[in-house]
Structure formats: C-alpha cells, structure tokens
Amino acid sequence: MPVPTTPARMPRKLLRDQIFDALLDAIVTGDLAAGEPISDKQLEAWLGASRTPIREAVNRLAGMGLIEVLPQRGTRIAPLDSTRFAEEMEMLGVVYSATVREAVPLLTDTDRTRISELHATVSRTTNALERARIVDALMSVFVDRYRNTLIQRIREKSVPHVTRMITARPGALDATETSAALDSLAAAAASGDADAAAKAARAYFTAGVASVSARDGAESNPAAAAARLEGTAGLEGTAGLEGGVA
C-alpha cells in the first residue's frame, strides 16, 4: 500500500492522560500533600474536567500506590512510606545496575554527551526535586538506549515514589555520597567501562537508602543519634592523639 498523500491526523494526548500527568506532578512535588483527602468535586474545579476522566486518572494512580481509595471513607493521597522508599530504591539499584552494564557498550556519542551535560547540571543543583529529576533523566539515557519495555514500566511506576519522598524530605538524601556515585557513573560511561558504571549506578541507590534511613533514625531517636555523634567525636579525638597529625 503506498503512503497516503493526505496529511495524517495524529490524535492529541487524551484528556485522562493530561489529568493523570497533572495529578502525578502535584503528588510528586508535594502540592498534593501525603495523606491529604481529595474529592471528585475538588478535582473537577481544579482541573476543569468532568468526573469520568478524573476517575480514570485517579484509579490509575491508585494502581501505582500513590492514591488510596478507602471504602466509605473517601479518597486521599497515599501517606509517605519509608519502607516502600527503601524497597523501591533497592529495586531501582538492581534494575539500573543491570541496565547500565548492558547499555554502556551501546551508547552513542550523543548519549555520552547527554550524560556529561546532565552530570554537570546535577553537580550544580542543590534543590532536592530538581536533583531527583535530573538523575532520572540521566538514568533514562541508559534505559532508552537499552530499549527494554519492561524496565521502562518499572521505572515509570517506581520513580514517582522515590521522587516524592526525596522532595518531602529535603536534606535527607546525602548529596556527598550520591554525588560521588554519579561522578563515578559519568566517568565510567565516558570511558566505556560497563562494570564500573554498573557498580556506580548501584552505589547511588545504596547511598540514598542509607542516607534517608539514617535521617529517619535520628528523628525517631534523637538522644541515641546525639550519643553516637559524641562517641564518634571521642574516637576521632583519641585517634588524633595516638596517630599524630593526619
């Protein structure tokens, strides 16, 4: 069949998908706060849409675990869950590590340039949400090059949970450890060292889980955290006396 000469009419993005994107962004950024109750009427007024496409988007977000539909009690934004955050980060570490290992040999010059640019940008960024989005874009270079649709789906479902926790807890993600991992990832990708790049990708997520877990522990038991800090300071002082000038 020859290619038609009449211009094709490409469908615009469906309204329910536009609503889904708007709700997802509001949840991830915290504009719709964790645990906040929402109603169809509120969403209709805010989004300027009818109930049907809103319900479709809400049900999709509920399937992702970002919204809770409670029988006889209404609908609310899902509470933040530190355990789920750790599990999602751990899974992403495993998935991205394997993806990076396979993708590095396939990277084009354009891919490597993009990784370098994103690495430079994230190194200058302190805002938690922006850093998370830049890291997601950086990891997407590897995912897109590997072209595995299952990994794409895992990423689309898991990343919002991770990003909303990072956004809600600014400062909880230690930029020192995670930045070191990103430095190693960018350098390994540039040199074509697939194993080193995979190790660095895994290290980023491992460091992120450890950082947030440590913050949670300190907030739940500040006395114990203070005692640990005092003990560490004492050990450092003793080491300095015994070992001389470092």
C-alpha beads as a LAMMPS data file, in Angstrom:
LAMMPS data file: protein, C-alpha beads

246 atoms
245 bonds

1 atom types
1 bond types

-500.0 500.0 xlo xhi
-500.0 500.0 ylo yhi
-500.0 500.0 zlo zhi

Masses

1 110.0

Atoms # bond

1 1 1 0.000 0.000 0.000
2 1 1 1.509 3.396 -0.985
3 1 1 1.924 6.114 1.616
4 1 1 -1.209 8.332 1.571
5 1 1 -0.745 11.856 0.289
6 1 1 -3.357 13.336 2.652
7 1 1 -1.761 14.542 5.932
8 1 1 -2.485 12.165 8.794
9 1 1 -4.484 13.414 11.755
10 1 1 -2.458 12.463 14.810
11 1 1 -4.581 12.226 17.971
12 1 1 -3.862 14.721 20.691
13 1 1 -2.987 13.483 24.141
14 1 1 -6.143 12.112 25.733
15 1 1 -7.733 14.233 28.435
16 1 1 -7.421 11.457 31.016
17 1 1 -3.675 11.296 30.302
18 1 1 -3.344 15.062 30.718
19 1 1 -5.197 14.821 34.027
20 1 1 -3.027 11.897 35.086
21 1 1 0.128 13.907 34.358
22 1 1 -1.176 16.917 36.296
23 1 1 -2.144 14.822 39.329
24 1 1 1.114 12.860 39.251
25 1 1 3.167 16.039 39.162
26 1 1 1.165 17.551 42.028
27 1 1 1.709 14.424 44.149
28 1 1 5.432 14.164 43.413
29 1 1 6.102 17.845 44.092
30 1 1 4.031 17.802 47.269
31 1 1 1.419 20.273 46.043
32 1 1 -0.998 17.492 46.961
33 1 1 0.413 16.527 50.336
34 1 1 0.771 12.983 51.634
35 1 1 -2.375 11.922 53.473
36 1 1 -4.418 14.820 52.079
37 1 1 -8.068 13.923 51.354
38 1 1 -9.315 14.723 47.862
39 1 1 -12.766 14.660 46.317
40 1 1 -14.057 14.491 42.778
41 1 1 -15.650 17.922 43.150
42 1 1 -12.364 19.493 44.242
43 1 1 -10.510 17.896 41.355
44 1 1 -13.226 18.875 38.865
45 1 1 -12.948 22.504 39.970
46 1 1 -9.151 22.473 39.880
47 1 1 -8.686 20.592 36.622
48 1 1 -11.724 21.941 34.799
49 1 1 -12.756 18.476 33.685
50 1 1 -15.658 16.105 34.181
51 1 1 -15.773 13.254 36.660
52 1 1 -15.148 10.389 34.212
53 1 1 -11.603 11.235 33.030
54 1 1 -10.683 12.301 36.563
55 1 1 -11.830 8.955 37.962
56 1 1 -9.825 7.135 35.294
57 1 1 -6.680 9.059 36.254
58 1 1 -7.327 8.579 39.984
59 1 1 -7.792 4.838 39.538
60 1 1 -4.548 4.638 37.574
61 1 1 -2.684 6.476 40.324
62 1 1 -4.325 4.220 42.910
63 1 1 -2.961 1.239 40.990
64 1 1 0.501 2.759 41.342
65 1 1 0.018 3.173 45.099
66 1 1 0.107 6.986 45.007
67 1 1 -3.580 7.440 45.851
68 1 1 -5.673 5.445 48.301
69 1 1 -9.380 4.847 47.680
70 1 1 -10.839 3.941 51.069
71 1 1 -14.314 2.330 51.084
72 1 1 -16.825 4.509 52.940
73 1 1 -14.018 6.912 53.867
74 1 1 -13.195 8.695 50.624
75 1 1 -10.003 9.186 48.665
76 1 1 -6.664 10.531 49.826
77 1 1 -3.079 10.959 48.703
78 1 1 -1.119 7.948 49.929
79 1 1 0.993 8.615 53.036
80 1 1 4.767 8.582 52.700
81 1 1 6.235 5.183 53.488
82 1 1 9.923 4.924 54.399
83 1 1 9.869 1.153 53.998
84 1 1 8.455 1.404 50.488
85 1 1 11.007 4.095 49.642
86 1 1 13.838 1.781 50.692
87 1 1 12.364 -1.121 48.733
88 1 1 11.838 0.974 45.600
89 1 1 15.374 2.368 45.825
90 1 1 16.831 -1.091 46.302
91 1 1 14.920 -2.437 43.308
92 1 1 15.892 0.510 41.119
93 1 1 19.509 -0.014 42.129
94 1 1 19.391 -3.607 40.926
95 1 1 17.453 -2.809 37.736
96 1 1 19.504 0.238 36.766
97 1 1 22.784 -1.500 37.534
98 1 1 21.930 -4.338 35.131
99 1 1 20.603 -1.876 32.546
100 1 1 23.697 0.323 32.701
101 1 1 26.001 -2.689 32.277
102 1 1 24.181 -3.687 29.090
103 1 1 23.703 -0.147 27.781
104 1 1 27.242 1.265 28.127
105 1 1 28.642 -0.625 25.104
106 1 1 25.676 0.625 23.065
107 1 1 25.979 4.322 23.951
108 1 1 26.391 6.757 21.078
109 1 1 28.495 9.908 21.157
110 1 1 25.247 11.835 21.573
111 1 1 24.331 9.683 24.584
112 1 1 27.700 10.256 26.230
113 1 1 27.445 13.986 25.650
114 1 1 23.967 13.997 27.194
115 1 1 25.205 12.065 30.248
116 1 1 28.088 14.510 30.665
117 1 1 25.740 17.510 30.424
118 1 1 23.267 16.066 32.942
119 1 1 26.099 15.154 35.318
120 1 1 27.436 18.712 35.153
121 1 1 23.952 20.095 35.786
122 1 1 23.174 17.867 38.765
123 1 1 26.558 18.747 40.273
124 1 1 25.484 22.402 40.365
125 1 1 21.967 21.726 41.671
126 1 1 21.038 21.719 45.361
127 1 1 17.231 21.620 45.125
128 1 1 16.109 18.099 46.053
129 1 1 13.314 17.850 43.481
130 1 1 15.438 19.182 40.647
131 1 1 18.311 16.839 41.530
132 1 1 15.942 13.867 41.528
133 1 1 14.557 14.828 38.127
134 1 1 17.993 15.325 36.620
135 1 1 19.174 11.962 37.948
136 1 1 16.053 10.359 36.464
137 1 1 16.860 11.961 33.101
138 1 1 20.449 10.711 33.355
139 1 1 19.367 7.154 34.107
140 1 1 16.845 7.376 31.282
141 1 1 19.684 7.744 28.772
142 1 1 20.797 4.206 29.641
143 1 1 17.235 2.860 29.802
144 1 1 16.295 4.364 26.438
145 1 1 19.445 3.029 24.785
146 1 1 18.874 -0.476 26.172
147 1 1 15.294 -0.412 24.820
148 1 1 13.705 -2.846 27.269
149 1 1 9.995 -2.049 27.667
150 1 1 9.681 -3.925 30.968
151 1 1 12.389 -1.780 32.534
152 1 1 10.612 1.300 31.200
153 1 1 7.447 0.213 33.016
154 1 1 9.293 -0.476 36.264
155 1 1 10.868 2.962 36.093
156 1 1 7.552 4.705 35.418
157 1 1 5.937 3.032 38.418
158 1 1 8.804 3.268 40.919
159 1 1 10.446 6.632 40.293
160 1 1 7.445 8.738 41.470
161 1 1 7.524 7.032 44.894
162 1 1 11.224 7.746 45.240
163 1 1 10.973 11.332 43.996
164 1 1 8.091 12.309 46.288
165 1 1 9.961 11.044 49.355
166 1 1 13.105 12.958 48.363
167 1 1 11.019 16.087 47.740
168 1 1 9.181 15.773 51.057
169 1 1 12.421 15.235 52.981
170 1 1 14.855 17.862 51.641
171 1 1 18.310 17.260 53.043
172 1 1 17.606 13.619 53.869
173 1 1 19.490 12.432 50.784
174 1 1 23.203 12.911 51.414
175 1 1 24.499 14.745 48.347
176 1 1 28.110 13.876 49.203
177 1 1 27.730 10.116 48.853
178 1 1 25.256 10.178 45.979
179 1 1 27.293 12.785 44.076
180 1 1 30.394 10.613 44.365
181 1 1 28.461 7.722 42.836
182 1 1 27.214 9.923 39.990
183 1 1 30.776 11.161 39.371
184 1 1 31.916 7.550 39.013
185 1 1 28.949 6.691 36.780
186 1 1 29.617 9.578 34.392
187 1 1 33.351 8.817 34.225
188 1 1 32.781 5.096 33.607
189 1 1 30.179 5.775 30.913
190 1 1 32.569 8.161 29.167
191 1 1 35.391 5.598 29.207
192 1 1 33.159 2.693 28.226
193 1 1 33.755 0.723 31.437
194 1 1 30.432 -1.126 31.744
195 1 1 31.226 -2.930 35.004
196 1 1 32.391 0.234 36.770
197 1 1 29.334 2.119 35.519
198 1 1 27.012 -0.628 36.785
199 1 1 28.728 -0.592 40.182
200 1 1 28.373 3.195 40.405
201 1 1 24.672 3.068 39.483
202 1 1 24.040 0.574 42.263
203 1 1 26.110 2.669 44.696
204 1 1 23.941 5.739 44.070
205 1 1 20.780 3.987 45.235
206 1 1 22.524 2.197 48.109
207 1 1 23.850 5.520 49.390
208 1 1 20.407 7.098 49.035
209 1 1 18.712 4.419 51.137
210 1 1 21.415 4.630 53.825
211 1 1 21.150 8.418 53.977
212 1 1 17.361 8.556 54.356
213 1 1 17.353 5.652 56.833
214 1 1 19.943 7.430 58.962
215 1 1 17.854 10.616 58.914
216 1 1 14.734 8.685 59.924
217 1 1 16.614 7.007 62.758
218 1 1 17.942 10.305 64.035
219 1 1 14.486 11.884 64.001
220 1 1 12.827 8.950 65.771
221 1 1 15.547 8.704 68.441
222 1 1 17.466 11.998 68.684
223 1 1 19.092 11.058 72.001
224 1 1 20.654 7.936 70.522
225 1 1 21.804 9.865 67.472
226 1 1 23.444 12.508 69.680
227 1 1 25.165 9.805 71.709
228 1 1 26.531 8.226 68.540
229 1 1 27.875 11.589 67.388
230 1 1 29.560 12.178 70.744
231 1 1 31.091 8.716 70.625
232 1 1 32.388 9.314 67.119
233 1 1 33.889 12.641 68.143
234 1 1 35.603 10.992 71.091
235 1 1 37.076 8.270 68.910
236 1 1 38.313 10.830 66.392
237 1 1 39.974 12.776 69.185
238 1 1 41.682 9.650 70.538
239 1 1 42.846 8.688 67.058
240 1 1 44.336 12.117 66.594
241 1 1 46.293 11.891 69.870
242 1 1 47.553 8.399 69.151
243 1 1 48.344 8.816 65.496
244 1 1 49.642 12.378 65.444
245 1 1 48.697 14.848 62.701
246 1 1 46.684 13.175 59.937

Bonds

1 1 1 2
2 1 2 3
3 1 3 4
4 1 4 5
5 1 5 6
6 1 6 7
7 1 7 8
8 1 8 9
9 1 9 10
10 1 10 11
11 1 11 12
12 1 12 13
13 1 13 14
14 1 14 15
15 1 15 16
16 1 16 17
17 1 17 18
18 1 18 19
19 1 19 20
20 1 20 21
21 1 21 22
22 1 22 23
23 1 23 24
24 1 24 25
25 1 25 26
26 1 26 27
27 1 27 28
28 1 28 29
29 1 29 30
30 1 30 31
31 1 31 32
32 1 32 33
33 1 33 34
34 1 34 35
35 1 35 36
36 1 36 37
37 1 37 38
38 1 38 39
39 1 39 40
40 1 40 41
41 1 41 42
42 1 42 43
43 1 43 44
44 1 44 45
45 1 45 46
46 1 46 47
47 1 47 48
48 1 48 49
49 1 49 50
50 1 50 51
51 1 51 52
52 1 52 53
53 1 53 54
54 1 54 55
55 1 55 56
56 1 56 57
57 1 57 58
58 1 58 59
59 1 59 60
60 1 60 61
61 1 61 62
62 1 62 63
63 1 63 64
64 1 64 65
65 1 65 66
66 1 66 67
67 1 67 68
68 1 68 69
69 1 69 70
70 1 70 71
71 1 71 72
72 1 72 73
73 1 73 74
74 1 74 75
75 1 75 76
76 1 76 77
77 1 77 78
78 1 78 79
79 1 79 80
80 1 80 81
81 1 81 82
82 1 82 83
83 1 83 84
84 1 84 85
85 1 85 86
86 1 86 87
87 1 87 88
88 1 88 89
89 1 89 90
90 1 90 91
91 1 91 92
92 1 92 93
93 1 93 94
94 1 94 95
95 1 95 96
96 1 96 97
97 1 97 98
98 1 98 99
99 1 99 100
100 1 100 101
101 1 101 102
102 1 102 103
103 1 103 104
104 1 104 105
105 1 105 106
106 1 106 107
107 1 107 108
108 1 108 109
109 1 109 110
110 1 110 111
111 1 111 112
112 1 112 113
113 1 113 114
114 1 114 115
115 1 115 116
116 1 116 117
117 1 117 118
118 1 118 119
119 1 119 120
120 1 120 121
121 1 121 122
122 1 122 123
123 1 123 124
124 1 124 125
125 1 125 126
126 1 126 127
127 1 127 128
128 1 128 129
129 1 129 130
130 1 130 131
131 1 131 132
132 1 132 133
133 1 133 134
134 1 134 135
135 1 135 136
136 1 136 137
137 1 137 138
138 1 138 139
139 1 139 140
140 1 140 141
141 1 141 142
142 1 142 143
143 1 143 144
144 1 144 145
145 1 145 146
146 1 146 147
147 1 147 148
148 1 148 149
149 1 149 150
150 1 150 151
151 1 151 152
152 1 152 153
153 1 153 154
154 1 154 155
155 1 155 156
156 1 156 157
157 1 157 158
158 1 158 159
159 1 159 160
160 1 160 161
161 1 161 162
162 1 162 163
163 1 163 164
164 1 164 165
165 1 165 166
166 1 166 167
167 1 167 168
168 1 168 169
169 1 169 170
170 1 170 171
171 1 171 172
172 1 172 173
173 1 173 174
174 1 174 175
175 1 175 176
176 1 176 177
177 1 177 178
178 1 178 179
179 1 179 180
180 1 180 181
181 1 181 182
182 1 182 183
183 1 183 184
184 1 184 185
185 1 185 186
186 1 186 187
187 1 187 188
188 1 188 189
189 1 189 190
190 1 190 191
191 1 191 192
192 1 192 193
193 1 193 194
194 1 194 195
195 1 195 196
196 1 196 197
197 1 197 198
198 1 198 199
199 1 199 200
200 1 200 201
201 1 201 202
202 1 202 203
203 1 203 204
204 1 204 205
205 1 205 206
206 1 206 207
207 1 207 208
208 1 208 209
209 1 209 210
210 1 210 211
211 1 211 212
212 1 212 213
213 1 213 214
214 1 214 215
215 1 215 216
216 1 216 217
217 1 217 218
218 1 218 219
219 1 219 220
220 1 220 221
221 1 221 222
222 1 222 223
223 1 223 224
224 1 224 225
225 1 225 226
226 1 226 227
227 1 227 228
228 1 228 229
229 1 229 230
230 1 230 231
231 1 231 232
232 1 232 233
233 1 233 234
234 1 234 235
235 1 235 236
236 1 236 237
237 1 237 238
238 1 238 239
239 1 239 240
240 1 240 241
241 1 241 242
242 1 242 243
243 1 243 244
244 1 244 245
245 1 245 246
